[in-house]
Amino acid sequence: MENTFRFTVDEWNGILHSATIAIAISLLSNILVMLLHLVMMRYKPNSVNRVSLRMIVLACLCNSIFCIFQSIIDDLPAKNLACGRIIHLVVAFDVMSCMSLAMIGLNLDLIFIAKVSQKHRWELMYYAIVILSGVIACVVPISLKKNRENPDLMGTCWYRFFFFSRMNNIFNWVQ
């Protein structure tokens, strides 16, 4: 195991346990934020009728999907065909979560600095940018076909994505 993973068994188990705990905390936090938003929509709809809060919910949704796919790749073999597909989805939802938060900043800049009106028209653009960024994160690596796979790669899909790819690819997201 040490030659394949460059970790001892105890180190590897520690990494997997840490990753699982982080995924669980993140997923639970995201679900709580989304549930709180739903409850507030029911009882205080005027206070949650804000673009920034809807973008936070979108970021939590994307991050929840990211966490689910992240937990799937923990046990998936690296040579499995689904591994490459899921890695693209992991990257896409990670990018979409970050872009949702970036759109909050853009929205605040447009409102407070540029004094832009017609906020709902801009909100549709924010969603389009978030979705487009996720699609680009999937399509660019597939279209470049710069896959430097090691046919002898053993281990899990998680190891392939977080260690092998980062050591061997200039841009890890270009799988």
Salt bridges, closest charged atoms under 4 A:
GLU123 OE2 - ARG54 NE 2.62
GLU123 OE1 - HIS120 ND1 3.61
GLU149 OE2 - ARG160 NH2 2.95
